[in-house]
Amino acid sequence: MLNLYVLCVVVSEILSVFNTALNTRNVSTHKMGCKGFLGHYVFLQRSFNMRCQSLVVLLLVVMLTPLTVSATCNSNVVATTPDSRYLDNKDGTVTDTVTGLIWKRCSEGQTWNGTTCIGTASTYTWAPALQAGPASNFTGKSDWRLPNINELKSIVEHQCYAPTINLNIFPNTPSWAYWSASPVSFWPGGAWFVAFDEGYDNYTGVGNTGGIGVHLVRGGL
């Protein structure tokens, strides 16, 4: 909500700055005289500079304020992935006590800051997504991998949507599709994914560049 409010203020300030500039251009020396015009111009210039400084400050606030993802949840639906199901490993990972899987809490491209996931999640085609695990040494482990479709479906939270994931456990997960490591058996050029906007699974071409993210997993108990 804070980002939306600040953005609205920024837009308002931008429009005001442009309006001030236009007003300055429209001042007529015939109506005010040269001396009056110069005095009015100095006043407008100072006002213009102050608004520009305010605008810079507001833009910095927007850039430095982390964006927070929020989901819509129905309390009448039983949670499928409650907080109690996960063990916080205090290192940016959680252990699912039902499946035994250890998950990175952040999407690839994001950074764990000790409290939440910051930054922008990256998107991949399938081949680079498969390589994201072996390329990671997060928490000093070298066995990170892309989850198979059943593993990925196991973290879908059916109580919520947009995204359909427990944001207390996987904060700031975008409402995107996420790749699984499972190929499509009847289509050599396809792979399965889970769409975390509504929580369904489907398949697409391995070269799909439409914005598909990666959540890495490792081993188990």
C-alpha positions as CSV (number, residue, x, y, z in Angstrom):
1,M,0.0,0.0,0.0
2,L,2.8,2.4,0.8
3,N,4.4,2.1,-2.6
4,L,1.1,2.7,-4.3
5,Y,0.5,5.9,-2.2
6,V,4.0,7.2,-2.8
7,L,3.7,6.5,-6.6
8,C,0.5,8.5,-6.7
9,V,2.2,11.4,-4.9
10,V,5.1,11.2,-7.3
11,V,2.8,11.3,-10.3
12,S,1.1,14.3,-8.8
13,E,4.4,16.1,-8.2
14,I,5.5,15.4,-11.8
15,L,2.4,16.9,-13.2
16,S,2.7,19.9,-10.9
17,V,6.3,20.4,-12.0
18,F,5.3,20.4,-15.7
19,N,2.4,22.7,-15.0
20,T,4.7,25.1,-13.2
21,A,7.1,25.1,-16.2
22,L,4.2,25.8,-18.6
23,N,3.0,28.6,-16.4
24,T,6.4,30.2,-16.5
25,R,6.4,30.0,-20.3
26,N,3.0,31.6,-20.5
27,V,3.8,34.7,-18.5
28,S,3.5,37.8,-20.7
29,T,5.9,40.7,-20.5
30,H,3.3,42.9,-22.1
31,K,0.9,42.4,-19.2
32,M,3.5,42.5,-16.3
33,G,6.3,44.6,-17.6
34,C,9.9,43.5,-17.6
35,K,10.6,44.0,-13.9
36,G,7.4,42.2,-12.9
37,F,8.1,39.4,-15.2
38,L,11.6,38.9,-13.8
39,G,10.3,38.9,-10.3
40,H,7.6,36.4,-11.1
41,Y,10.1,34.2,-13.0
42,V,12.5,34.1,-10.0
43,F,9.6,33.1,-7.8
44,L,8.5,30.3,-10.2
45,Q,12.1,29.1,-10.6
46,R,12.5,28.7,-6.8
47,S,9.1,26.9,-6.6
48,F,10.1,24.7,-9.5
49,N,13.5,23.8,-7.9
50,M,11.8,23.0,-4.6
51,R,9.3,20.7,-6.3
52,C,12.1,19.0,-8.2
53,Q,14.0,18.4,-4.9
54,S,10.8,16.9,-3.4
55,L,10.3,14.7,-6.4
56,V,13.8,13.3,-6.1
57,V,13.2,12.5,-2.4
58,L,9.9,10.8,-3.2
59,L,11.5,8.8,-6.0
60,L,14.2,7.6,-3.6
61,V,11.5,6.5,-1.2
62,V,9.9,4.4,-3.9
63,M,13.1,2.8,-4.9
64,L,14.2,2.0,-1.4
65,T,10.8,0.7,-0.1
66,P,10.6,-3.0,-0.7
67,L,7.6,-4.2,-2.7
68,T,5.4,-6.6,-0.7
69,V,3.3,-9.3,-2.3
70,S,0.0,-10.1,-0.7
71,A,-2.5,-12.9,-1.4
72,T,-6.3,-13.1,-1.1
73,C,-7.2,-15.9,1.3
74,N,-10.4,-17.5,2.4
75,S,-10.4,-18.5,6.1
76,N,-13.3,-20.9,5.5
77,V,-11.0,-23.1,3.5
78,V,-8.6,-25.3,5.5
79,A,-5.0,-24.3,4.9
80,T,-3.1,-27.0,3.0
81,T,0.4,-25.6,3.9
82,P,0.1,-24.0,7.3
83,D,3.0,-22.4,9.0
84,S,3.2,-25.3,11.5
85,R,4.1,-27.6,8.7
86,Y,7.5,-25.9,8.1
87,L,10.6,-25.8,10.2
88,D,12.5,-22.5,9.9
89,N,16.2,-23.3,9.4
90,K,17.1,-19.7,10.2
91,D,19.2,-19.5,7.0
92,G,16.7,-18.6,4.3
93,T,15.5,-22.2,4.0
94,V,12.6,-24.2,5.5
95,T,12.1,-27.9,5.9
96,D,8.7,-29.3,5.0
97,T,8.0,-31.8,7.8
98,V,5.4,-33.6,5.7
99,T,7.6,-34.3,2.6
100,G,11.0,-33.9,4.2
101,L,12.0,-31.5,1.4
102,I,14.2,-28.4,2.1
103,W,13.1,-25.3,0.2
104,K,14.8,-22.0,-0.5
105,R,12.4,-19.4,0.8
106,C,13.1,-17.0,-2.0
107,S,12.6,-17.4,-5.8
108,E,15.8,-17.3,-7.8
109,G,16.8,-13.7,-8.5
110,Q,15.6,-12.6,-5.0
111,T,17.8,-12.3,-1.9
112,W,17.0,-13.4,1.6
113,N,17.8,-10.5,4.0
114,G,17.2,-12.4,7.2
115,T,13.6,-11.5,7.4
116,T,12.1,-11.6,3.9
117,C,12.8,-11.9,0.2
118,I,13.9,-8.7,-1.6
119,G,14.6,-7.9,-5.2
120,T,13.0,-9.1,-8.4
121,A,12.5,-12.8,-9.2
122,S,14.2,-14.0,-12.4
123,T,12.5,-15.8,-15.2
124,Y,13.9,-18.6,-17.2
125,T,13.4,-21.0,-20.1
126,W,13.5,-24.6,-19.1
127,A,17.1,-25.5,-19.8
128,P,18.6,-22.6,-17.7
129,A,16.0,-23.4,-15.0
130,L,17.4,-26.9,-14.8
131,Q,20.9,-25.5,-14.4
132,A,19.9,-23.0,-11.7
133,G,20.1,-25.7,-9.0
134,P,23.6,-27.1,-9.8
135,A,24.8,-23.5,-10.1
136,S,23.7,-22.6,-6.6
137,N,25.7,-23.1,-3.4
138,F,23.2,-21.4,-1.1
139,T,23.9,-22.2,2.6
140,G,27.0,-24.0,1.4
141,K,25.0,-26.8,-0.2
142,S,25.7,-28.1,-3.7
143,D,22.6,-30.4,-4.2
144,W,20.0,-27.8,-5.0
145,R,17.7,-28.7,-7.9
146,L,14.5,-27.9,-9.7
147,P,11.6,-29.7,-8.0
148,N,9.6,-32.3,-10.0
149,I,6.0,-31.5,-10.6
150,N,4.6,-33.4,-7.6
151,E,7.1,-31.7,-5.3
152,L,6.2,-28.3,-6.6
153,K,2.5,-28.9,-6.3
154,S,3.1,-29.8,-2.6
155,I,3.7,-26.2,-1.7
156,V,0.5,-24.9,-3.3
157,E,-1.7,-23.2,-0.7
158,H,-5.4,-23.8,-1.7
159,Q,-6.7,-21.4,0.9
160,C,-5.2,-18.5,-1.1
161,Y,-4.8,-17.2,-4.6
162,A,-2.7,-14.6,-6.4
163,P,-0.4,-16.2,-5.3
164,T,-1.5,-19.7,-4.2
165,I,1.4,-20.1,-1.7
166,N,2.0,-19.5,2.0
167,L,3.6,-16.0,1.9
168,N,4.8,-16.4,5.5
169,I,7.0,-19.2,4.4
170,F,7.8,-18.1,0.8
171,P,7.5,-14.2,1.1
172,N,7.1,-12.0,-1.9
173,T,6.6,-14.9,-4.3
174,P,5.1,-13.5,-7.5
175,S,1.8,-14.8,-9.0
176,W,3.8,-16.5,-11.8
177,A,4.2,-19.9,-13.3
178,Y,7.1,-21.8,-11.9
179,W,9.1,-24.5,-13.7
180,S,9.2,-28.1,-12.6
181,A,11.9,-30.6,-13.6
182,S,9.3,-32.9,-15.1
183,P,9.2,-33.2,-18.9
184,V,6.0,-33.9,-20.8
185,S,6.0,-37.6,-21.7
186,F,3.8,-37.2,-24.8
187,W,5.6,-34.0,-26.0
188,P,9.4,-34.1,-26.2
189,G,9.5,-30.3,-26.4
190,G,7.4,-29.6,-23.3
191,A,7.7,-29.4,-19.5
192,W,5.3,-29.1,-16.6
193,F,4.8,-26.0,-14.5
194,V,2.7,-24.8,-11.6
195,A,0.9,-21.5,-12.0
196,F,0.9,-19.8,-8.6
197,D,-1.7,-17.3,-9.5
198,E,-4.5,-19.9,-9.2
199,G,-2.5,-23.0,-8.2
200,Y,-3.1,-25.3,-11.2
201,D,-0.5,-27.3,-13.1
202,N,0.0,-27.4,-16.9
203,Y,2.7,-27.8,-19.5
204,T,4.3,-25.5,-22.0
205,G,7.2,-25.5,-24.5
206,V,10.6,-25.7,-23.0
207,G,11.5,-22.5,-24.8
208,N,8.7,-20.5,-23.3
209,T,9.9,-17.0,-22.4
210,G,6.6,-15.8,-21.0
211,G,7.9,-15.2,-17.4
212,I,8.4,-18.5,-15.6
213,G,10.2,-18.5,-12.3
214,V,12.2,-21.0,-10.2
215,H,11.9,-22.2,-6.6
216,L,14.8,-24.5,-5.7
217,V,14.7,-27.5,-3.4
218,R,17.1,-30.1,-2.0
219,G,17.1,-33.6,-0.6
220,G,14.9,-34.4,2.3
221,L,15.1,-36.0,5.7
